[in-house]
């Protein structure tokens, strides 16, 4: 299965959506919304902001690893 490297993040504060490239070598713990400037952090139990707010989980999760 091919790993998807783009995910659309939706800000829970203002609803702004943006497609971003996911890093393949590290988790992304923080993400600043370009619209409202809110800094997003992973929800409890998620390893990164892509797993919490993205349309596609991060590459390690896609590859069936336990976390980033």
ROVEXVO-382839 format. One record per residue: residue number from 1; residue in one letter; chain; x negated, y negated, z negated of N, C-alpha, C, O in turn. Coordinates in nm, 3 decimals. Last residue first. Example, Ala and Ser with C-alpha at 12.3 -4.5 7.8 and 13.67 -1.06 7.14 Angstrom:
BEGIN
<kolba resi="2" resn="s" chain="A" n_east="-1.285" n_north="0.225" n_up="-0.708" ca_east="-1.367" ca_north="0.106" ca_up="-0.714" c_east="-1.290" c_north="-0.003" c_up="-0.787" o_east="-1.341" o_north="-0.114" o_up="-0.804"/>
<kolba resi="1" resn="a" chain="A" n_east="-1.319" n_north="0.569" n_up="-0.780" ca_east="-1.230" ca_north="0.450" ca_up="-0.780" c_east="-1.320" c_north="0.330" c_up="-0.780" o_east="-1.424" o_north="0.332" o_up="-0.846"/>
***
This chain:
BEGIN
<kolba resi="68" resn="x" chain="A" n_east="-0.441" n_north="-0.765" n_up="-1.574" ca_east="-0.550" ca_north="-0.827" ca_up="-1.496" c_east="-0.685" c_north="-0.790" c_up="-1.552" o_east="-0.788" o_north="-0.834" o_up="-1.499"/>
<kolba resi="67" resn="x" chain="A" n_east="-0.306" n_north="-0.435" n_up="-1.647" ca_east="-0.308" ca_north="-0.581" ca_up="-1.656" c_east="-0.424" c_north="-0.634" c_up="-1.573" o_east="-0.497" o_north="-0.557" o_up="-1.511"/>
<kolba resi="66" resn="x" chain="A" n_east="-0.290" n_north="-0.171" n_up="-1.556" ca_east="-0.209" ca_north="-0.212" ca_up="-1.670" c_east="-0.202" c_north="-0.364" c_up="-1.688" o_east="-0.103" o_north="-0.415" o_up="-1.739"/>
<kolba resi="65" resn="x" chain="A" n_east="-0.243" n_north="-0.127" n_up="-1.204" ca_east="-0.331" ca_north="-0.138" ca_up="-1.320" c_east="-0.248" c_north="-0.194" c_up="-1.434" o_east="-0.145" o_north="-0.258" o_up="-1.410"/>
<kolba resi="64" resn="x" chain="A" n_east="-0.102" n_north="-0.109" n_up="-0.962" ca_east="-0.069" ca_north="-0.019" ca_up="-1.074" c_east="-0.173" c_north="-0.016" c_up="-1.185" o_east="-0.190" o_north="0.086" o_up="-1.252"/>
<kolba resi="63" resn="x" chain="A" n_east="-0.140" n_north="-0.311" n_up="-0.789" ca_east="-0.224" ca_north="-0.193" ca_up="-0.770" c_east="-0.209" c_north="-0.092" c_up="-0.884" o_east="-0.291" o_north="-0.002" o_up="-0.900"/>
<kolba resi="62" resn="x" chain="A" n_east="0.020" n_north="-0.510" n_up="-0.890" ca_east="0.061" ca_north="-0.447" ca_up="-0.765" c_east="-0.016" c_north="-0.317" c_up="-0.741" o_east="0.037" o_north="-0.223" o_up="-0.681"/>
<kolba resi="61" resn="x" chain="A" n_east="-0.144" n_north="-0.582" n_up="-1.102" ca_east="-0.017" ca_north="-0.516" ca_up="-1.133" c_east="0.037" c_north="-0.446" c_up="-1.007" o_east="0.092" o_north="-0.337" o_up="-1.016"/>
<kolba resi="60" resn="x" chain="A" n_east="-0.359" n_north="-0.707" n_up="-0.962" ca_east="-0.380" ca_north="-0.586" ca_up="-1.043" c_east="-0.251" c_north="-0.511" c_up="-1.077" o_east="-0.251" o_north="-0.388" o_up="-1.078"/>
<kolba resi="59" resn="x" chain="A" n_east="-0.215" n_north="-0.926" n_up="-0.816" ca_east="-0.275" ca_north="-0.810" ca_up="-0.749" c_east="-0.303" c_north="-0.689" c_up="-0.839" o_east="-0.274" o_north="-0.577" o_up="-0.798"/>
<kolba resi="58" resn="x" chain="A" n_east="0.098" n_north="-1.023" n_up="-0.983" ca_east="-0.044" ca_north="-1.040" ca_up="-0.951" c_east="-0.102" c_north="-0.913" c_up="-0.889" o_east="-0.047" o_north="-0.804" o_up="-0.906"/>
<kolba resi="57" resn="x" chain="A" n_east="0.425" n_north="-1.004" n_up="-0.823" ca_east="0.333" ca_north="-0.991" ca_up="-0.936" c_east="0.187" c_north="-1.000" c_up="-0.890" o_east="0.158" o_north="-0.986" o_up="-0.771"/>
<kolba resi="56" resn="x" chain="A" n_east="0.610" n_north="-1.249" n_up="-0.653" ca_east="0.528" ca_north="-1.129" ca_up="-0.637" c_east="0.436" c_north="-1.120" c_up="-0.759" o_east="0.374" o_north="-1.220" o_up="-0.794"/>
<kolba resi="55" resn="x" chain="A" n_east="0.728" n_north="-1.478" n_up="-0.728" ca_east="0.812" ca_north="-1.383" ca_up="-0.655" c_east="0.741" c_north="-1.249" c_up="-0.637" o_east="0.805" o_north="-1.148" o_up="-0.608"/>
<kolba resi="54" resn="x" chain="A" n_east="0.643" n_north="-1.593" n_up="-1.065" ca_east="0.625" ca_north="-1.574" ca_up="-0.921" c_east="0.721" c_north="-1.474" c_up="-0.860" o_east="0.786" o_north="-1.396" o_up="-0.930"/>
<kolba resi="53" resn="x" chain="A" n_east="0.651" n_north="-1.608" n_up="-1.340" ca_east="0.726" ca_north="-1.708" ca_up="-1.263" c_east="0.718" c_north="-1.692" c_up="-1.112" o_east="0.780" o_north="-1.769" o_up="-1.038"/>
<kolba resi="52" resn="x" chain="A" n_east="0.510" n_north="-1.384" n_up="-1.453" ca_east="0.621" ca_north="-1.449" ca_up="-1.523" c_east="0.710" c_north="-1.533" c_up="-1.432" o_east="0.832" o_north="-1.530" o_up="-1.445"/>
<kolba resi="51" resn="x" chain="A" n_east="0.312" n_north="-1.311" n_up="-1.279" ca_east="0.402" ca_north="-1.206" ca_up="-1.326" c_east="0.525" c_north="-1.266" c_up="-1.395" o_east="0.632" o_north="-1.205" o_up="-1.395"/>
<kolba resi="50" resn="x" chain="A" n_east="0.185" n_north="-1.557" n_up="-1.255" ca_east="0.249" ca_north="-1.498" ca_up="-1.137" c_east="0.347" c_north="-1.388" c_up="-1.177" o_east="0.453" o_north="-1.373" o_up="-1.115"/>
<kolba resi="49" resn="x" chain="A" n_east="0.074" n_north="-1.605" n_up="-1.506" ca_east="0.187" ca_north="-1.688" ca_up="-1.462" c_east="0.257" c_north="-1.631" c_up="-1.339" o_east="0.376" o_north="-1.655" o_up="-1.321"/>
<kolba resi="48" resn="x" chain="A" n_east="0.007" n_north="-1.280" n_up="-1.665" ca_east="-0.030" ca_north="-1.406" ca_up="-1.600" c_east="0.095" c_north="-1.482" c_up="-1.554" o_east="0.207" o_north="-1.431" o_up="-1.563"/>
<kolba resi="47" resn="x" chain="A" n_east="0.103" n_north="-1.062" n_up="-1.807" ca_east="-0.042" ca_north="-1.087" ca_up="-1.809" c_east="-0.081" c_north="-1.222" c_up="-1.749" o_east="-0.189" o_north="-1.274" o_up="-1.778"/>
<kolba resi="46" resn="x" chain="A" n_east="0.379" n_north="-1.056" n_up="-2.038" ca_east="0.326" ca_north="-1.068" ca_up="-1.902" c_east="0.178" c_north="-1.106" c_up="-1.908" o_east="0.134" o_north="-1.172" o_up="-2.002"/>
<kolba resi="45" resn="x" chain="A" n_east="0.441" n_north="-1.066" n_up="-2.305" ca_east="0.440" ca_north="-0.935" ca_up="-2.241" c_east="0.390" c_north="-0.937" c_up="-2.097" o_east="0.361" o_north="-0.832" o_up="-2.041"/>
<kolba resi="44" resn="x" chain="A" n_east="0.583" n_north="-1.384" n_up="-2.293" ca_east="0.536" ca_north="-1.276" ca_up="-2.380" c_east="0.549" c_north="-1.142" c_up="-2.308" o_east="0.656" o_north="-1.110" o_up="-2.255"/>
<kolba resi="43" resn="x" chain="A" n_east="0.491" n_north="-1.555" n_up="-1.992" ca_east="0.589" ca_north="-1.516" ca_up="-2.092" c_east="0.531" c_north="-1.401" c_up="-2.174" o_east="0.442" o_north="-1.330" o_up="-2.128"/>
<kolba resi="42" resn="x" chain="A" n_east="0.202" n_north="-1.766" n_up="-1.933" ca_east="0.276" ca_north="-1.639" ca_up="-1.916" c_east="0.378" c_north="-1.618" c_up="-2.027" o_east="0.357" o_north="-1.657" o_up="-2.141"/>
<kolba resi="41" resn="x" chain="A" n_east="0.267" n_north="-2.117" n_up="-1.895" ca_east="0.188" ca_north="-2.009" ca_up="-1.954" c_east="0.268" c_north="-1.881" c_up="-1.936" o_east="0.391" o_north="-1.887" o_up="-1.925"/>
<kolba resi="40" resn="x" chain="A" n_east="0.256" n_north="-2.428" n_up="-1.723" ca_east="0.320" ca_north="-2.298" ca_up="-1.747" c_east="0.218" c_north="-2.200" c_up="-1.805" o_east="0.101" o_north="-2.201" o_up="-1.768"/>
<kolba resi="39" resn="x" chain="A" n_east="0.281" n_north="-2.758" n_up="-1.785" ca_east="0.181" ca_north="-2.651" ca_up="-1.777" c_east="0.250" c_north="-2.521" c_up="-1.817" o_east="0.296" o_north="-2.506" o_up="-1.931"/>
<kolba resi="38" resn="x" chain="A" n_east="0.449" n_north="-2.996" n_up="-1.589" ca_east="0.457" ca_north="-2.902" ca_up="-1.701" c_east="0.352" c_north="-2.792" c_up="-1.679" o_east="0.338" o_north="-2.740" o_up="-1.569"/>
<kolba resi="37" resn="x" chain="A" n_east="0.463" n_north="-3.169" n_up="-1.372" ca_east="0.337" ca_north="-3.162" ca_up="-1.447" c_east="0.342" c_north="-3.073" c_up="-1.571" o_east="0.248" o_north="-3.074" o_up="-1.650"/>
<kolba resi="36" resn="x" chain="A" n_east="0.669" n_north="-3.173" n_up="-1.191" ca_east="0.695" ca_north="-3.233" ca_up="-1.323" c_east="0.574" c_north="-3.232" c_up="-1.416" o_east="0.579" o_north="-3.288" o_up="-1.526"/>
<kolba resi="35" resn="x" chain="A" n_east="0.526" n_north="-3.089" n_up="-0.945" ca_east="0.638" ca_north="-3.182" ca_up="-0.948" c_east="0.653" c_north="-3.251" c_up="-1.084" o_east="0.650" o_north="-3.374" o_up="-1.091"/>
<kolba resi="34" resn="x" chain="A" n_east="0.332" n_north="-2.903" n_up="-0.979" ca_east="0.295" ca_north="-3.025" ca_up="-0.905" c_east="0.405" c_north="-3.130" c_up="-0.910" o_east="0.380" o_north="-3.247" o_up="-0.882"/>
<kolba resi="33" resn="x" chain="A" n_east="0.275" n_north="-2.743" n_up="-1.282" ca_east="0.374" ca_north="-2.773" ca_up="-1.179" c_east="0.337" c_north="-2.904" c_up="-1.111" o_east="0.313" o_north="-3.004" o_up="-1.179"/>
<kolba resi="32" resn="x" chain="A" n_east="-0.012" n_north="-2.567" n_up="-1.355" ca_east="0.054" ca_north="-2.697" ca_up="-1.370" c_east="0.148" c_north="-2.721" c_up="-1.253" o_east="0.105" o_north="-2.719" o_up="-1.138"/>
<kolba resi="31" resn="x" chain="A" n_east="-0.075" n_north="-2.274" n_up="-1.524" ca_east="-0.039" ca_north="-2.329" ca_up="-1.393" c_east="0.035" c_north="-2.459" c_up="-1.417" o_east="0.133" o_north="-2.462" o_up="-1.491"/>
<kolba resi="30" resn="x" chain="A" n_east="-0.278" n_north="-2.028" n_up="-1.683" ca_east="-0.213" ca_north="-2.159" ca_up="-1.683" c_east="-0.185" c_north="-2.203" c_up="-1.541" o_east="-0.262" o_north="-2.174" o_up="-1.449"/>
<kolba resi="29" resn="x" chain="A" n_east="-0.386" n_north="-1.780" n_up="-1.631" ca_east="-0.308" ca_north="-1.796" ca_up="-1.753" c_east="-0.231" c_north="-1.928" c_up="-1.757" o_east="-0.130" o_north="-1.939" o_up="-1.827"/>
<kolba resi="28" resn="x" chain="A" n_east="-0.451" n_north="-1.565" n_up="-1.394" ca_east="-0.428" ca_north="-1.709" ca_up="-1.405" c_east="-0.331" c_north="-1.730" c_up="-1.521" o_east="-0.212" o_north="-1.701" o_up="-1.511"/>
<kolba resi="27" resn="x" chain="A" n_east="-0.715" n_north="-1.324" n_up="-1.398" ca_east="-0.576" ca_north="-1.363" ca_up="-1.427" c_east="-0.566" c_north="-1.515" c_up="-1.428" o_east="-0.663" o_north="-1.585" o_up="-1.460"/>
<kolba resi="26" resn="x" chain="A" n_east="-0.938" n_north="-1.252" n_up="-1.123" ca_east="-0.909" ca_north="-1.299" ca_up="-1.258" c_east="-0.760" c_north="-1.327" c_up="-1.273" o_east="-0.689" o_north="-1.349" o_up="-1.175"/>
<kolba resi="25" resn="x" chain="A" n_east="-0.973" n_north="-1.182" n_up="-0.858" ca_east="-1.079" ca_north="-1.144" ca_up="-0.952" c_east="-1.054" c_north="-1.190" c_up="-1.095" o_east="-1.140" o_north="-1.171" o_up="-1.181"/>
<kolba resi="24" resn="x" chain="A" n_east="-0.784" n_north="-1.279" n_up="-0.692" ca_east="-0.798" ca_north="-1.134" ca_up="-0.695" c_east="-0.896" c_north="-1.088" c_up="-0.802" o_east="-0.903" o_north="-0.969" o_up="-0.833"/>
<kolba resi="23" resn="x" chain="A" n_east="-0.538" n_north="-1.535" n_up="-0.732" ca_east="-0.676" ca_north="-1.490" ca_up="-0.741" c_east="-0.681" c_north="-1.337" c_up="-0.748" o_east="-0.591" o_north="-1.275" o_up="-0.805"/>
<kolba resi="22" resn="x" chain="A" n_east="-0.286" n_north="-1.610" n_up="-0.490" ca_east="-0.322" ca_north="-1.552" ca_up="-0.620" c_east="-0.469" c_north="-1.512" c_up="-0.620" o_east="-0.519" o_north="-1.461" o_up="-0.520"/>
<kolba resi="21" resn="x" chain="A" n_east="-0.176" n_north="-1.907" n_up="-0.349" ca_east="-0.264" ca_north="-1.791" ca_up="-0.331" c_east="-0.302" c_north="-1.740" c_up="-0.469" o_east="-0.345" o_north="-1.817" o_up="-0.554"/>
<kolba resi="20" resn="x" chain="A" n_east="0.171" n_north="-2.012" n_up="-0.363" ca_east="0.031" ca_north="-2.022" ca_up="-0.403" c_east="-0.044" c_north="-1.894" c_up="-0.368" o_east="0.016" o_north="-1.786" o_up="-0.359"/>
<kolba resi="19" resn="x" chain="A" n_east="0.449" n_north="-2.203" n_up="-0.289" ca_east="0.376" ca_north="-2.080" ca_up="-0.257" c_east="0.229" c_north="-2.103" c_up="-0.288" o_east="0.169" o_north="-2.203" o_up="-0.245"/>
<kolba resi="18" resn="x" chain="A" n_east="0.673" n_north="-2.346" n_up="-0.520" ca_east="0.554" ca_north="-2.365" ca_up="-0.437" c_east="0.486" c_north="-2.230" c_up="-0.415" o_east="0.469" o_north="-2.152" o_up="-0.509"/>
<kolba resi="17" resn="x" chain="A" n_east="0.955" n_north="-2.518" n_up="-0.646" ca_east="0.896" ca_north="-2.394" ca_up="-0.596" c_east="0.776" c_north="-2.427" c_up="-0.508" o_east="0.778" o_north="-2.524" o_up="-0.432"/>
<kolba resi="16" resn="x" chain="A" n_east="1.113" n_north="-2.660" n_up="-0.931" ca_east="1.028" ca_north="-2.678" ca_up="-0.813" c_east="0.963" c_north="-2.545" c_up="-0.776" o_east="0.922" o_north="-2.468" o_up="-0.863"/>
<kolba resi="15" resn="x" chain="A" n_east="1.255" n_north="-2.648" n_up="-1.168" ca_east="1.303" ca_north="-2.568" ca_up="-1.056" c_east="1.221" c_north="-2.582" c_up="-0.928" o_east="1.256" o_north="-2.522" o_up="-0.827"/>
<kolba resi="14" resn="x" chain="A" n_east="1.174" n_north="-2.766" n_up="-1.402" ca_east="1.239" ca_north="-2.853" ca_up="-1.302" c_east="1.291" c_north="-2.777" c_up="-1.180" o_east="1.362" o_north="-2.834" o_up="-1.097"/>
<kolba resi="13" resn="x" chain="A" n_east="1.106" n_north="-2.546" n_up="-1.576" ca_east="1.143" ca_north="-2.678" ca_up="-1.628" c_east="1.224" c_north="-2.759" c_up="-1.527" o_east="1.329" o_north="-2.813" o_up="-1.560"/>
<kolba resi="12" resn="x" chain="A" n_east="1.017" n_north="-2.326" n_up="-1.445" ca_east="1.140" ca_north="-2.311" ca_up="-1.523" c_east="1.192" c_north="-2.445" c_up="-1.576" o_east="1.307" o_north="-2.456" o_up="-1.617"/>
<kolba resi="11" resn="x" chain="A" n_east="0.903" n_north="-2.330" n_up="-1.116" ca_east="0.889" ca_north="-2.394" ca_up="-1.246" c_east="1.021" c_north="-2.381" c_up="-1.323" o_east="1.126" o_north="-2.420" o_up="-1.272"/>
<kolba resi="10" resn="x" chain="A" n_east="0.812" n_north="-2.055" n_up="-0.934" ca_east="0.924" ca_north="-2.144" ca_up="-0.963" c_east="0.908" c_north="-2.198" c_up="-1.105" o_east="0.899" o_north="-2.122" o_up="-1.201"/>
<kolba resi="9" resn="x" chain="A" n_east="0.581" n_north="-1.958" n_up="-0.689" ca_east="0.604" ca_north="-1.986" ca_up="-0.830" c_east="0.720" c_north="-2.085" c_up="-0.842" o_east="0.725" o_north="-2.185" o_up="-0.771"/>
<kolba resi="8" resn="x" chain="A" n_east="0.544" n_north="-1.712" n_up="-0.462" ca_east="0.610" ca_north="-1.841" ca_up="-0.480" c_east="0.644" c_north="-1.858" c_up="-0.628" o_east="0.723" o_north="-1.783" o_up="-0.685"/>
<kolba resi="7" resn="x" chain="A" n_east="0.232" n_north="-1.577" n_up="-0.364" ca_east="0.351" ca_north="-1.567" ca_up="-0.448" c_east="0.412" c_north="-1.706" c_up="-0.461" o_east="0.340" o_north="-1.805" o_up="-0.472"/>
<kolba resi="6" resn="x" chain="A" n_east="-0.001" n_north="-1.381" n_up="-0.183" ca_east="0.074" ca_north="-1.506" ca_up="-0.197" c_east="0.199" c_north="-1.480" c_up="-0.280" o_east="0.263" o_north="-1.375" o_up="-0.268"/>
<kolba resi="5" resn="x" chain="A" n_east="-0.112" n_north="-1.134" n_up="-0.147" ca_east="-0.192" ca_north="-1.233" ca_up="-0.218" c_east="-0.124" c_north="-1.369" c_up="-0.231" o_east="-0.183" o_north="-1.462" o_up="-0.285"/>
<kolba resi="4" resn="x" chain="A" n_east="-0.026" n_north="-0.797" n_up="-0.171" ca_east="0.019" ca_north="-0.930" ca_up="-0.130" c_east="-0.055" c_north="-1.033" c_up="-0.213" o_east="-0.061" o_north="-1.022" o_up="-0.335"/>
<kolba resi="3" resn="x" chain="A" n_east="-0.194" n_north="-0.507" n_up="-0.071" ca_east="-0.172" ca_north="-0.604" ca_up="-0.178" c_east="-0.133" c_north="-0.739" c_up="-0.119" o_east="-0.199" o_north="-0.790" o_up="-0.028"/>
<kolba resi="2" resn="x" chain="A" n_east="-0.054" n_north="-0.220" n_up="0.084" ca_east="-0.132" ca_north="-0.343" ca_up="0.095" c_east="-0.094" c_north="-0.440" c_up="-0.016" o_east="0.023" o_north="-0.453" o_up="-0.051"/>
<kolba resi="1" resn="x" chain="A" n_east="-0.083" n_north="0.118" n_up="0.000" ca_east="0.000" ca_north="0.000" ca_up="0.000" c_east="-0.087" c_north="-0.125" c_up="0.000" o_east="-0.183" o_north="-0.134" o_up="-0.076"/>
***
